[in-house]
Amino acid sequence: MTHWMLLPVTTEPFGEITDSRSTQNSGITDQLLWVPAQNRRLTGKQRIVSQNQAVEPEQPFHSSQVQSMIQSSMSALRPLRTLLFGGHYSLTRFCSGFVSRIRYINKLKENDAACLSALQNGHIFLFHRLMPLLQCSVPETFRPIALSYSEVQSVLHKSGSDGSLLKESILIGCSEQNHAQFCLDVGELDPAAIVKNCKGTFMDLRKAFFLLEGAEAPLVAKAQALLRWHQINRFCGATGQLTQRNQAGSQRACSSSSIVYYPKMSPVVIVLVSDGKRCLLGRQSSFPRGLYSALAGFCDIGETLEEALRREVAEELNVDHLELEDARWFTEEEITCALQVKAPPWRDHRPAVWLPPKHAVAHRLIMEWKEQQHSKDTE
């Protein structure tokens, strides 16, 4: 089994690994690189790396040597790479830009004044009662509308709000261009006026998720989850007193009990059931027309993943229109045809079966099953 370790690598002319402190002093941009642990002997002292200390090798490594190590072990890395990054990112791209963005986000979470300043220069995504504001980019494909602080002020003013609602914005993250990203729910305002001013539409996320571009779907999903968490955690569970959030919205605190609450997520399982020749897909009534997907559901307390999968399949296949609108078996040929439908069918067309987009986990499960079936046929 190959174990991997993370080493800082600079872009000096000779590509040598140096201490991160000298790198910062010289103005050289450093990056992080995964290297097989068996190819790098560390002393006991070097195994412990603090936040401001890099691993210092006994002899310098050249970038060509490091690249050779990686290339020789790529076969062992592929499963891990697929699991962590879905094959879209290279491990050599762990760069200081990502670390800087994380530090910046943490600063905004800890400093209310800095967060307010970032809000005035950041991007804001509007929601109305947890429905994101989206704009149609190409037929049947949507993207969230990123508004500036002044643009949101104008929208709120035209909708009869004094603009103080802006302070309720919640920090989502930071873009690769170092713009802080926020979300704001304007559920108390007239949605028609906002839609008109922004030239968009508010859409249920369960439907919108399948119509969004791959990189934007997680952003919108995270924003909605944070907004929902704040809506249902306004009071302390121990005292019943109103909790107060920090400016970033990364926590809520009760002044009476001193309890600090943090956003939580609920574990979900997803499974593609197969009888060997066919796979089982289902659809909910909230899905876009013709969309079928793998079966999924929330884990109960104390359940193992296997137990949760068995229970969810048993519950959802009892098609009583409470869990699923429909469930059916699909052959490999039917899956192939459904994958060729690149966009949801138009409303005036005969509803065609189509599958979740590439950024969805269900899509990857279906593609893996299809590849396995194809391998069986060629054997």
Contacts in CASP RR format, 6 or more apart in sequence:
PFRMAT RR
TARGET T0000
AUTHOR 0000-0000-0000
METHOD contacts of the structure
MODEL  1
MTHWMLLPVTTEPFGEITDSRSTQNSGITDQLLWVPAQNRRLTGKQRIVS
QNQAVEPEQPFHSSQVQSMIQSSMSALRPLRTLLFGGHYSLTRFCSGFVS
RIRYINKLKENDAACLSALQNGHIFLFHRLMPLLQCSVPETFRPIALSYS
EVQSVLHKSGSDGSLLKESILIGCSEQNHAQFCLDVGELDPAAIVKNCKG
TFMDLRKAFFLLEGAEAPLVAKAQALLRWHQINRFCGATGQLTQRNQAGS
QRACSSSSIVYYPKMSPVVIVLVSDGKRCLLGRQSSFPRGLYSALAGFCD
IGETLEEALRREVAEELNVDHLELEDARWFTEEEITCALQVKAPPWRDHR
PAVWLPPKHAVAHRLIMEWKEQQHSKDTE
2 36 0 8 1.000
2 37 0 8 1.000
2 38 0 8 1.000
2 73 0 8 1.000
2 76 0 8 1.000
2 77 0 8 1.000
3 36 0 8 1.000
3 37 0 8 1.000
3 38 0 8 1.000
4 34 0 8 1.000
4 35 0 8 1.000
4 36 0 8 1.000
4 37 0 8 1.000
4 77 0 8 1.000
4 80 0 8 1.000
5 34 0 8 1.000
5 35 0 8 1.000
5 36 0 8 1.000
5 37 0 8 1.000
5 40 0 8 1.000
5 42 0 8 1.000
5 55 0 8 1.000
6 32 0 8 1.000
6 33 0 8 1.000
6 34 0 8 1.000
6 35 0 8 1.000
6 94 0 8 1.000
7 17 0 8 1.000
7 32 0 8 1.000
7 33 0 8 1.000
7 34 0 8 1.000
7 35 0 8 1.000
7 40 0 8 1.000
7 54 0 8 1.000
7 55 0 8 1.000
7 61 0 8 1.000
7 66 0 8 1.000
8 17 0 8 1.000
8 20 0 8 1.000
8 23 0 8 1.000
8 30 0 8 1.000
8 31 0 8 1.000
8 32 0 8 1.000
8 33 0 8 1.000
8 54 0 8 1.000
8 55 0 8 1.000
9 15 0 8 1.000
9 17 0 8 1.000
9 30 0 8 1.000
9 31 0 8 1.000
9 32 0 8 1.000
9 33 0 8 1.000
9 61 0 8 1.000
9 63 0 8 1.000
9 66 0 8 1.000
10 16 0 8 1.000
10 17 0 8 1.000
10 18 0 8 1.000
10 23 0 8 1.000
10 28 0 8 1.000
10 29 0 8 1.000
10 30 0 8 1.000
10 31 0 8 1.000
11 28 0 8 1.000
11 29 0 8 1.000
11 30 0 8 1.000
11 31 0 8 1.000
12 18 0 8 1.000
12 28 0 8 1.000
14 60 0 8 1.000
14 62 0 8 1.000
15 62 0 8 1.000
15 63 0 8 1.000
16 60 0 8 1.000
16 61 0 8 1.000
16 62 0 8 1.000
17 54 0 8 1.000
17 55 0 8 1.000
17 56 0 8 1.000
17 57 0 8 1.000
17 60 0 8 1.000
17 61 0 8 1.000
17 66 0 8 1.000
18 54 0 8 1.000
18 60 0 8 1.000
19 53 0 8 1.000
19 54 0 8 1.000
19 56 0 8 1.000
20 30 0 8 1.000
20 52 0 8 1.000
20 53 0 8 1.000
20 54 0 8 1.000
21 52 0 8 1.000
21 53 0 8 1.000
21 54 0 8 1.000
23 30 0 8 1.000
23 54 0 8 1.000
24 30 0 8 1.000
29 95 0 8 1.000
29 96 0 8 1.000
30 95 0 8 1.000
30 96 0 8 1.000
31 92 0 8 1.000
31 93 0 8 1.000
31 94 0 8 1.000
31 95 0 8 1.000
31 96 0 8 1.000
32 94 0 8 1.000
32 95 0 8 1.000
32 96 0 8 1.000
32 99 0 8 1.000
33 66 0 8 1.000
33 70 0 8 1.000
33 91 0 8 1.000
33 92 0 8 1.000
33 94 0 8 1.000
34 70 0 8 1.000
34 77 0 8 1.000
34 91 0 8 1.000
34 92 0 8 1.000
34 94 0 8 1.000
35 66 0 8 1.000
35 69 0 8 1.000
35 70 0 8 1.000
36 69 0 8 1.000
36 70 0 8 1.000
36 73 0 8 1.000
39 69 0 8 1.000
40 57 0 8 1.000
41 58 0 8 1.000
42 55 0 8 1.000
46 55 0 8 1.000
46 56 0 8 1.000
49 55 0 8 1.000
70 77 0 8 1.000
70 91 0 8 1.000
70 92 0 8 1.000
77 91 0 8 1.000
81 87 0 8 1.000
81 91 0 8 1.000
86 364 0 8 1.000
100 178 0 8 1.000
101 174 0 8 1.000
101 176 0 8 1.000
101 178 0 8 1.000
104 174 0 8 1.000
104 178 0 8 1.000
104 180 0 8 1.000
105 171 0 8 1.000
105 173 0 8 1.000
105 174 0 8 1.000
105 180 0 8 1.000
107 114 0 8 1.000
108 114 0 8 1.000
108 115 0 8 1.000
108 118 0 8 1.000
108 171 0 8 1.000
108 180 0 8 1.000
108 248 0 8 1.000
109 115 0 8 1.000
109 171 0 8 1.000
109 246 0 8 1.000
109 248 0 8 1.000
109 249 0 8 1.000
109 250 0 8 1.000
109 251 0 8 1.000
112 246 0 8 1.000
112 247 0 8 1.000
112 248 0 8 1.000
115 171 0 8 1.000
115 180 0 8 1.000
115 246 0 8 1.000
115 247 0 8 1.000
115 248 0 8 1.000
116 167 0 8 1.000
116 247 0 8 1.000
118 171 0 8 1.000
118 180 0 8 1.000
119 149 0 8 1.000
119 166 0 8 1.000
119 169 0 8 1.000
119 180 0 8 1.000
119 182 0 8 1.000
119 247 0 8 1.000
120 149 0 8 1.000
121 149 0 8 1.000
121 179 0 8 1.000
121 180 0 8 1.000
122 148 0 8 1.000
122 149 0 8 1.000
122 179 0 8 1.000
122 180 0 8 1.000
122 181 0 8 1.000
122 182 0 8 1.000
123 146 0 8 1.000
123 147 0 8 1.000
123 148 0 8 1.000
123 175 0 8 1.000
123 179 0 8 1.000
123 180 0 8 1.000
123 181 0 8 1.000
123 182 0 8 1.000
124 146 0 8 1.000
124 147 0 8 1.000
124 148 0 8 1.000
124 149 0 8 1.000
124 151 0 8 1.000
124 152 0 8 1.000
124 166 0 8 1.000
124 169 0 8 1.000
124 181 0 8 1.000
124 182 0 8 1.000
124 183 0 8 1.000
124 184 0 8 1.000
125 132 0 8 1.000
125 133 0 8 1.000
125 144 0 8 1.000
125 145 0 8 1.000
125 146 0 8 1.000
125 147 0 8 1.000
125 172 0 8 1.000
125 181 0 8 1.000
125 182 0 8 1.000
125 183 0 8 1.000
125 184 0 8 1.000
125 219 0 8 1.000
125 220 0 8 1.000
125 223 0 8 1.000
126 132 0 8 1.000
126 133 0 8 1.000
126 145 0 8 1.000
126 147 0 8 1.000
126 152 0 8 1.000
126 155 0 8 1.000
126 183 0 8 1.000
126 184 0 8 1.000
126 185 0 8 1.000
126 186 0 8 1.000
126 194 0 8 1.000
126 198 0 8 1.000
127 133 0 8 1.000
127 183 0 8 1.000
127 184 0 8 1.000
127 185 0 8 1.000
127 186 0 8 1.000
127 187 0 8 1.000
127 202 0 8 1.000
127 223 0 8 1.000
127 224 0 8 1.000
127 227 0 8 1.000
128 185 0 8 1.000
128 186 0 8 1.000
128 187 0 8 1.000
128 189 0 8 1.000
128 191 0 8 1.000
128 194 0 8 1.000
128 202 0 8 1.000
129 185 0 8 1.000
129 187 0 8 1.000
130 185 0 8 1.000
130 205 0 8 1.000
130 224 0 8 1.000
130 227 0 8 1.000
130 228 0 8 1.000
130 231 0 8 1.000
131 202 0 8 1.000
131 203 0 8 1.000
131 204 0 8 1.000
131 205 0 8 1.000
131 208 0 8 1.000
132 144 0 8 1.000
132 202 0 8 1.000
132 203 0 8 1.000
132 205 0 8 1.000
132 208 0 8 1.000
132 220 0 8 1.000
132 223 0 8 1.000
132 224 0 8 1.000
133 144 0 8 1.000
133 145 0 8 1.000
133 194 0 8 1.000
133 195 0 8 1.000
133 198 0 8 1.000
133 200 0 8 1.000
133 201 0 8 1.000
133 202 0 8 1.000
134 142 0 8 1.000
134 143 0 8 1.000
134 144 0 8 1.000
134 145 0 8 1.000
134 200 0 8 1.000
134 201 0 8 1.000
134 202 0 8 1.000
134 203 0 8 1.000
134 208 0 8 1.000
134 211 0 8 1.000
134 212 0 8 1.000
135 142 0 8 1.000
135 143 0 8 1.000
135 144 0 8 1.000
135 145 0 8 1.000
135 198 0 8 1.000
135 199 0 8 1.000
135 200 0 8 1.000
135 201 0 8 1.000
136 142 0 8 1.000
136 200 0 8 1.000
136 201 0 8 1.000
137 143 0 8 1.000
137 213 0 8 1.000
139 343 0 8 1.000
139 346 0 8 1.000
140 211 0 8 1.000
140 343 0 8 1.000
140 344 0 8 1.000
140 346 0 8 1.000
141 211 0 8 1.000
141 212 0 8 1.000
141 213 0 8 1.000
141 343 0 8 1.000
142 203 0 8 1.000
142 208 0 8 1.000
142 211 0 8 1.000
142 212 0 8 1.000
143 212 0 8 1.000
143 213 0 8 1.000
143 216 0 8 1.000
144 212 0 8 1.000
144 216 0 8 1.000
144 219 0 8 1.000
144 220 0 8 1.000
145 198 0 8 1.000
145 200 0 8 1.000
146 181 0 8 1.000
147 155 0 8 1.000
147 198 0 8 1.000
149 166 0 8 1.000
152 166 0 8 1.000
152 184 0 8 1.000
153 163 0 8 1.000
153 166 0 8 1.000
154 197 0 8 1.000
155 194 0 8 1.000
155 197 0 8 1.000
155 198 0 8 1.000
156 162 0 8 1.000
156 163 0 8 1.000
156 165 0 8 1.000
156 166 0 8 1.000
156 186 0 8 1.000
156 189 0 8 1.000
157 163 0 8 1.000
158 193 0 8 1.000
158 197 0 8 1.000
159 186 0 8 1.000
159 189 0 8 1.000
159 190 0 8 1.000
159 193 0 8 1.000
159 194 0 8 1.000
159 197 0 8 1.000
160 189 0 8 1.000
161 186 0 8 1.000
161 189 0 8 1.000
165 184 0 8 1.000
165 186 0 8 1.000
166 184 0 8 1.000
167 247 0 8 1.000
168 184 0 8 1.000
168 185 0 8 1.000
169 182 0 8 1.000
169 183 0 8 1.000
169 184 0 8 1.000
170 182 0 8 1.000
170 183 0 8 1.000
170 184 0 8 1.000
170 223 0 8 1.000
170 226 0 8 1.000
170 227 0 8 1.000
170 230 0 8 1.000
170 248 0 8 1.000
170 249 0 8 1.000
171 180 0 8 1.000
171 181 0 8 1.000
171 182 0 8 1.000
171 248 0 8 1.000
171 249 0 8 1.000
171 250 0 8 1.000
172 181 0 8 1.000
172 182 0 8 1.000
172 183 0 8 1.000
172 219 0 8 1.000
172 222 0 8 1.000
172 223 0 8 1.000
172 226 0 8 1.000
173 180 0 8 1.000
173 181 0 8 1.000
174 180 0 8 1.000
174 181 0 8 1.000
175 181 0 8 1.000
181 219 0 8 1.000
183 223 0 8 1.000
183 224 0 8 1.000
183 226 0 8 1.000
183 227 0 8 1.000
185 227 0 8 1.000
185 231 0 8 1.000
186 194 0 8 1.000
191 202 0 8 1.000
194 202 0 8 1.000
195 201 0 8 1.000
195 202 0 8 1.000
203 211 0 8 1.000
204 286 0 8 1.000
205 220 0 8 1.000
205 221 0 8 1.000
205 224 0 8 1.000
206 284 0 8 1.000
206 286 0 8 1.000
206 287 0 8 1.000
207 286 0 8 1.000
207 287 0 8 1.000
207 288 0 8 1.000
208 220 0 8 1.000
209 217 0 8 1.000
209 220 0 8 1.000
209 221 0 8 1.000
209 360 0 8 1.000
210 287 0 8 1.000
210 288 0 8 1.000
210 291 0 8 1.000
210 344 0 8 1.000
210 356 0 8 1.000
210 357 0 8 1.000
210 360 0 8 1.000
211 288 0 8 1.000
211 344 0 8 1.000
212 220 0 8 1.000
212 357 0 8 1.000
214 357 0 8 1.000
214 358 0 8 1.000
214 359 0 8 1.000
215 359 0 8 1.000
217 357 0 8 1.000
217 359 0 8 1.000
217 360 0 8 1.000
218 359 0 8 1.000
225 263 0 8 1.000
225 265 0 8 1.000
226 249 0 8 1.000
226 263 0 8 1.000
229 263 0 8 1.000
229 264 0 8 1.000
230 245 0 8 1.000
230 249 0 8 1.000
230 252 0 8 1.000
233 243 0 8 1.000
233 252 0 8 1.000
233 261 0 8 1.000
234 242 0 8 1.000
234 243 0 8 1.000
234 252 0 8 1.000
235 241 0 8 1.000
235 242 0 8 1.000
235 243 0 8 1.000
236 242 0 8 1.000
236 243 0 8 1.000
236 254 0 8 1.000
236 256 0 8 1.000
236 257 0 8 1.000
236 259 0 8 1.000
236 261 0 8 1.000
237 254 0 8 1.000
237 259 0 8 1.000
238 254 0 8 1.000
238 257 0 8 1.000
238 259 0 8 1.000
239 254 0 8 1.000
239 256 0 8 1.000
239 257 0 8 1.000
240 254 0 8 1.000
241 254 0 8 1.000
241 255 0 8 1.000
241 256 0 8 1.000
241 257 0 8 1.000
243 252 0 8 1.000
243 253 0 8 1.000
243 254 0 8 1.000
243 261 0 8 1.000
244 252 0 8 1.000
244 253 0 8 1.000
244 254 0 8 1.000
244 255 0 8 1.000
245 251 0 8 1.000
245 252 0 8 1.000
245 253 0 8 1.000
246 253 0 8 1.000
250 262 0 8 1.000
250 263 0 8 1.000
251 260 0 8 1.000
251 261 0 8 1.000
251 262 0 8 1.000
251 263 0 8 1.000
252 260 0 8 1.000
252 261 0 8 1.000
253 259 0 8 1.000
253 260 0 8 1.000
253 261 0 8 1.000
254 260 0 8 1.000
254 261 0 8 1.000
266 298 0 8 1.000
266 299 0 8 1.000
267 298 0 8 1.000
267 299 0 8 1.000
268 296 0 8 1.000
268 297 0 8 1.000
268 298 0 8 1.000
268 299 0 8 1.000
269 296 0 8 1.000
269 297 0 8 1.000
269 298 0 8 1.000
269 299 0 8 1.000
269 305 0 8 1.000
269 308 0 8 1.000
269 309 0 8 1.000
269 312 0 8 1.000
270 294 0 8 1.000
270 295 0 8 1.000
270 296 0 8 1.000
270 297 0 8 1.000
270 361 0 8 1.000
270 362 0 8 1.000
270 365 0 8 1.000
271 294 0 8 1.000
271 295 0 8 1.000
271 296 0 8 1.000
271 309 0 8 1.000
271 312 0 8 1.000
271 313 0 8 1.000
271 365 0 8 1.000
272 279 0 8 1.000
272 280 0 8 1.000
272 281 0 8 1.000
272 294 0 8 1.000
272 295 0 8 1.000
272 362 0 8 1.000
272 365 0 8 1.000
272 366 0 8 1.000
272 369 0 8 1.000
273 279 0 8 1.000
273 280 0 8 1.000
273 295 0 8 1.000
273 313 0 8 1.000
274 280 0 8 1.000
274 369 0 8 1.000
275 329 0 8 1.000
277 331 0 8 1.000
277 332 0 8 1.000
277 373 0 8 1.000
278 329 0 8 1.000
278 330 0 8 1.000
278 331 0 8 1.000
279 329 0 8 1.000
279 330 0 8 1.000
279 335 0 8 1.000
279 366 0 8 1.000
279 369 0 8 1.000
280 295 0 8 1.000
280 317 0 8 1.000
280 327 0 8 1.000
280 328 0 8 1.000
280 329 0 8 1.000
280 330 0 8 1.000
281 292 0 8 1.000
281 293 0 8 1.000
281 294 0 8 1.000
281 295 0 8 1.000
281 327 0 8 1.000
281 328 0 8 1.000
281 330 0 8 1.000
281 355 0 8 1.000
281 366 0 8 1.000
282 292 0 8 1.000
282 293 0 8 1.000
282 294 0 8 1.000
282 295 0 8 1.000
282 316 0 8 1.000
282 324 0 8 1.000
282 325 0 8 1.000
282 326 0 8 1.000
282 327 0 8 1.000
282 328 0 8 1.000
283 290 0 8 1.000
283 291 0 8 1.000
283 292 0 8 1.000
283 293 0 8 1.000
283 324 0 8 1.000
283 325 0 8 1.000
283 326 0 8 1.000
283 327 0 8 1.000
284 323 0 8 1.000
284 324 0 8 1.000
284 325 0 8 1.000
285 321 0 8 1.000
285 325 0 8 1.000
287 293 0 8 1.000
287 325 0 8 1.000
288 344 0 8 1.000
289 344 0 8 1.000
289 345 0 8 1.000
289 347 0 8 1.000
289 351 0 8 1.000
290 344 0 8 1.000
290 345 0 8 1.000
290 351 0 8 1.000
290 352 0 8 1.000
290 353 0 8 1.000
290 354 0 8 1.000
291 344 0 8 1.000
291 354 0 8 1.000
291 355 0 8 1.000
291 356 0 8 1.000
292 326 0 8 1.000
292 328 0 8 1.000
292 330 0 8 1.000
292 338 0 8 1.000
292 353 0 8 1.000
292 354 0 8 1.000
292 355 0 8 1.000
293 355 0 8 1.000
293 356 0 8 1.000
293 360 0 8 1.000
293 362 0 8 1.000
294 356 0 8 1.000
294 361 0 8 1.000
294 362 0 8 1.000
294 365 0 8 1.000
294 366 0 8 1.000
295 312 0 8 1.000
295 313 0 8 1.000
295 316 0 8 1.000
295 317 0 8 1.000
295 327 0 8 1.000
296 312 0 8 1.000
296 362 0 8 1.000
297 308 0 8 1.000
297 312 0 8 1.000
297 316 0 8 1.000
298 308 0 8 1.000
299 305 0 8 1.000
299 308 0 8 1.000
300 308 0 8 1.000
300 311 0 8 1.000
303 311 0 8 1.000
315 323 0 8 1.000
316 323 0 8 1.000
316 324 0 8 1.000
316 327 0 8 1.000
317 324 0 8 1.000
317 327 0 8 1.000
319 325 0 8 1.000
319 326 0 8 1.000
319 327 0 8 1.000
330 338 0 8 1.000
330 353 0 8 1.000
332 370 0 8 1.000
332 373 0 8 1.000
332 374 0 8 1.000
332 377 0 8 1.000
334 353 0 8 1.000
335 355 0 8 1.000
335 366 0 8 1.000
335 369 0 8 1.000
335 370 0 8 1.000
336 370 0 8 1.000
337 353 0 8 1.000
338 352 0 8 1.000
338 353 0 8 1.000
338 354 0 8 1.000
338 355 0 8 1.000
339 355 0 8 1.000
339 366 0 8 1.000
339 367 0 8 1.000
339 370 0 8 1.000
341 352 0 8 1.000
341 353 0 8 1.000
341 354 0 8 1.000
341 355 0 8 1.000
343 354 0 8 1.000
344 354 0 8 1.000
345 351 0 8 1.000
345 352 0 8 1.000
345 354 0 8 1.000
355 362 0 8 1.000
355 363 0 8 1.000
355 366 0 8 1.000
356 362 0 8 1.000
356 363 0 8 1.000
356 366 0 8 1.000
357 363 0 8 1.000
END
